[in-house]
Amino acid sequence: MESAFQTISGRRKDRPAKASCAIDGHGSCPEALDGAACLYNLQRIHVVFPNAPRCSPMLVRRFASLALIAFLVLASGVPQLAASDREINVAAAADLSAALQEVATKFEQRTGVAVKLSFGASGALTQQIQNGAPFDVFFSADMDYPRQLIAARQAEGATLYRYAVGRLVLWVPSDSPLDAEHKGIDVVMDPSVKKISIANPQHAPYGRAAVAVLKHYGLYEKVTDRLVLGENISQAAQFVESGNAQVGFVALAHAMAPAMQGKGKYWMVPADAYPPLDQGVVLISHSPHQQDAAAFVEYVKTAEASAVLRRYGFSLPEQKDDKK
């Protein structure tokens, strides 16, 4: 059997070709086109009826209705697919770069909501949010930066939550001759230590904690000219790992991350040597995904998520049971 295209555009050898019937919007059709194929044009929908015996208005209306129904069904499916593609954008302090990845993966498996993570210094992320960056949730390494956003009405005060307390360690590479584990803070005064890495205290809470430790032990003025500043705590750790600094003050969460296992040794800085690293999370006011963002914050409060944070060395506030 010839295709509709062949019937319309070609010429059969056994009979003269007849013109197709282009039906207008009212369904009219010349009666003289017996045996011709009917081409129906309805708002860019082309329905071809091969070898139709007659282009009757009733037949045209019947097929037109079917075509319109099919079009509406397909069109209605498009927004449904888009609605299922849910994602939230999360700004997070650099000390969470390993732990929050795990938490986000578990949340996505539970809910189907994708979590896009952006890590950096808490102060730098705060500035980005103030400048309109499209974040839905902000995990800071302190409580002050979220409070700044709340004061500026850029974050929801009722959602502020202390999700963890961070710890600071003095870290050296595994092949270093420095005995940080036993000598502690004294290693910074070792003659072989030319550079000491810390996060930039201007916008990194862990950097301010490192400065507080050095001042606590009366060493800050003695080592100031040997300090190298990372943009965030992750970069401070990279400086030591790469050999650009001999020792560094880094987050315990970095020292305990799988990627750092076997690469270094550290001394846990006593908690009374620096102000507590209370870390807060808050929802961003301009977020278009408030419901999913709030669900992620609630998940961080569960025992399942807290177990991940604890494994990376964070101490935790009161926990919520998992919601079944």
C-alpha positions in Angstrom: 0.0 0.0 0.0 1.3 3.4 -0.9 2.1 5.8 2.0 0.1 8.9 2.5 3.2 11.0 1.5 3.4 9.1 -1.8 -0.3 9.5 -2.5 -0.2 13.2 -1.9 3.1 14.2 -3.4 3.7 11.5 -6.1 1.9 10.3 -9.2 0.6 6.8 -9.5 1.1 5.2 -12.9 -2.3 3.6 -13.2 -4.3 6.8 -12.7 -3.9 10.6 -12.8 -3.0 12.3 -9.5 -5.6 14.3 -7.7 -4.9 17.2 -5.4 -5.1 16.8 -1.7 -7.9 18.3 0.3 -6.7 21.2 2.5 -9.5 21.5 5.0 -10.0 25.0 6.4 -10.8 25.7 10.1 -14.5 25.2 9.4 -14.2 21.7 8.1 -15.4 22.4 4.5 -14.3 20.1 1.8 -14.9 20.0 -2.0 -17.1 17.0 -2.8 -15.2 16.4 -6.1 -12.2 14.9 -4.4 -13.3 11.2 -4.3 -10.5 8.9 -3.7 -8.0 11.6 -2.8 -6.1 11.7 0.5 -7.2 14.3 2.9 -4.8 16.6 4.6 -6.3 18.3 7.6 -4.5 21.3 9.1 -5.5 22.2 12.6 -3.3 24.7 14.3 -0.1 23.1 13.0 -1.4 19.6 13.6 -1.3 17.6 10.3 -3.5 14.5 10.1 -3.3 12.5 6.9 -6.0 10.1 5.9 -4.7 7.9 3.1 -7.1 6.6 0.4 -10.1 8.2 2.0 -13.2 7.6 -0.1 -14.6 11.0 0.6 -13.6 14.0 2.7 -16.9 14.3 4.5 -17.2 17.0 7.2 -18.3 14.5 9.8 -15.2 12.4 9.2 -13.0 15.4 9.4 -14.6 16.6 12.7 -14.2 13.1 14.2 -10.5 12.8 13.4 -9.9 16.4 14.3 -11.4 15.8 17.8 -9.1 12.8 18.3 -6.1 14.7 17.2 -6.9 17.6 19.5 -7.4 15.3 22.5 -4.0 13.6 21.8 -2.4 17.0 21.6 -3.9 18.2 24.9 -2.8 14.9 26.7 0.8 15.3 25.5 0.9 19.0 26.4 -0.5 18.4 29.9 2.3 15.9 30.6 5.1 18.5 30.1 4.6 20.5 33.3 4.1 17.3 35.3 7.6 16.1 34.2 9.1 19.5 35.1 7.4 19.4 38.6 9.1 16.1 39.4 12.5 17.6 38.7 12.9 19.2 42.1 16.2 20.7 43.4 17.4 23.0 46.1 20.5 25.1 46.2 22.5 25.0 49.5 25.3 27.3 50.5 27.5 25.6 53.1 30.7 26.3 55.1 33.7 24.6 53.8 34.2 22.4 56.8 31.0 20.5 55.7 32.4 19.6 52.3 32.6 15.9 53.0 29.9 15.4 55.7 27.1 17.3 54.0 27.7 15.5 50.8 26.7 12.3 52.6 23.7 13.9 54.3 22.5 15.3 51.0 22.8 12.0 49.2 20.7 10.2 51.9 18.1 13.0 51.8 17.8 12.7 48.0 17.4 8.9 48.2 14.6 9.4 50.7 12.7 12.3 49.0 13.8 12.5 45.3 14.7 16.1 45.9 18.2 16.9 44.5 20.5 19.0 46.7 23.1 21.2 44.9 25.9 22.1 47.3 28.2 25.1 47.1 31.0 25.3 49.7 33.0 28.3 50.8 33.9 30.6 53.7 30.8 31.5 55.7 31.5 35.2 55.3 31.9 35.0 51.6 28.7 33.0 51.2 26.9 35.5 53.3 28.0 38.3 51.0 26.8 36.3 48.0 23.4 35.8 49.6 23.2 39.5 50.3 24.0 40.2 46.7 21.1 38.0 45.6 22.7 34.6 45.0 19.9 32.0 44.4 20.4 29.9 47.5 17.6 28.2 49.4 19.5 27.2 52.6 22.6 28.5 54.3 24.8 26.3 56.6 27.3 28.6 58.3 30.3 27.7 60.5 29.0 30.1 63.1 25.7 31.6 64.3 26.7 35.2 63.6 26.5 35.2 59.8 22.9 33.7 59.7 21.9 36.3 62.3 23.2 39.0 60.0 21.0 37.7 57.2 18.0 37.6 59.6 18.6 41.2 60.7 18.7 42.2 57.0 15.4 40.3 56.4 17.2 38.0 54.0 16.7 34.9 56.1 13.9 33.5 58.2 14.6 34.0 61.9 12.2 31.3 63.0 14.2 28.7 61.1 17.6 29.4 62.7 19.0 26.2 64.1 22.3 25.2 65.7 23.0 22.0 63.8 26.5 21.2 65.1 29.6 22.4 67.0 32.9 22.2 65.2 36.3 21.3 66.5 39.7 22.7 65.5 42.9 20.6 65.1 46.6 21.3 64.4 47.4 19.1 61.4 50.7 18.0 59.8 51.4 15.6 56.9 51.9 12.0 57.8 55.6 12.1 56.6 56.4 15.2 58.7 59.0 14.8 61.4 57.0 17.1 63.6 55.3 15.3 66.5 52.1 17.3 66.6 50.2 14.5 68.4 52.4 14.7 71.5 54.0 18.2 71.4 50.8 20.0 70.5 50.9 23.7 70.1 54.7 23.7 70.7 55.3 22.4 67.2 54.5 25.9 65.7 57.7 27.1 67.3 59.8 24.4 65.8 62.6 25.9 63.6 61.6 23.8 60.7 58.1 25.4 60.6 58.4 28.2 58.1 54.7 28.6 57.3 51.5 28.0 59.3 48.3 27.7 57.5 45.0 29.1 58.8 41.7 30.1 57.1 41.3 33.8 56.5 39.9 35.2 59.8 38.1 38.0 58.0 35.4 35.8 56.7 36.1 32.2 58.1 35.0 31.3 61.6 37.7 28.6 61.8 40.3 31.2 60.9 39.2 33.4 63.8 39.3 30.3 66.1 42.9 29.7 65.0 43.9 33.2 65.9 42.2 32.8 69.2 44.2 29.7 69.9 47.5 31.4 69.1 46.6 34.3 71.3 45.5 31.9 74.1 49.0 30.4 74.2 50.7 33.7 73.8 52.2 32.8 70.4 50.3 35.0 68.0 52.7 37.9 67.9 55.6 35.4 67.5 54.2 33.7 64.4 52.2 36.4 62.7 54.7 36.8 59.9 54.6 33.0 59.2 50.9 32.7 58.8 49.5 31.9 55.3 45.8 32.5 54.8 43.5 30.2 52.9 40.2 31.6 51.5 38.4 29.0 53.6 39.2 26.1 55.9 39.4 23.7 53.0 42.1 25.7 51.3 44.0 26.0 54.6 44.1 22.2 54.7 45.2 22.0 51.1 48.2 24.3 51.8 49.5 21.9 54.4 48.7 18.8 52.4 50.6 20.2 49.4 53.6 21.2 51.4 53.1 25.0 51.0 52.9 25.1 54.8 54.4 22.8 57.4 51.5 22.9 59.8 48.0 24.1 59.7 44.9 24.7 61.8 42.1 22.9 60.1 38.6 21.6 61.0 38.4 18.2 62.6 35.9 17.3 60.0 38.6 17.7 57.3 41.1 15.6 59.3 38.5 12.8 59.6 37.3 12.9 56.0 37.9 9.7 54.0 40.0 11.6 51.4 42.4 12.6 54.2 42.8 9.3 55.9 46.5 8.2 56.1 47.6 11.6 54.8 48.3 13.3 58.2 48.3 13.4 61.9 46.9 15.9 64.3 46.6 17.4 67.7 43.1 18.2 69.0 43.1 21.8 70.2 41.5 22.0 73.7 38.0 23.4 73.4 38.7 26.1 76.1 41.4 27.6 73.9 38.9 29.2 71.5 35.3 30.4 71.4 32.8 27.5 70.6 32.3 26.9 66.9 28.5 26.8 67.1 27.3 26.3 63.6 23.9 27.5 62.4 21.6 26.8 59.5 18.8 29.1 58.2 16.3 29.3 55.4 16.8 32.1 52.9 13.8 34.4 52.6 13.8 34.7 48.8 13.9 31.0 48.2 11.3 29.8 45.7 11.6 26.2 47.2 10.7 26.9 50.8 8.9 23.5 51.3 11.8 21.4 50.1 14.4 23.5 51.7 12.6 23.3 55.1 12.3 19.5 54.6 16.1 19.3 54.2 16.7 21.3 57.3 14.3 19.0 59.2 16.2 16.0 57.9 19.5 17.4 59.2 18.0 17.3 62.7 17.2 13.5 62.5 19.3 10.8 64.2 20.3 9.5 60.7 21.8 12.7 59.6 23.3 13.5 63.0 25.2 10.1 62.9 26.9 11.3 59.8 28.0 14.6 61.3 29.2 12.8 64.5 31.3 10.5 62.3 33.1 13.6 61.0 33.9 14.9 64.5 31.1 17.3 65.1 29.4 17.4 68.5 25.6 17.8 68.2 22.7 19.5 69.8 19.5 17.6 70.7 18.4 15.2 68.0 15.1 14.4 66.5 14.0 10.9 65.8 13.7 9.9 62.1 10.3 10.5 60.7 8.9 7.3 59.2 
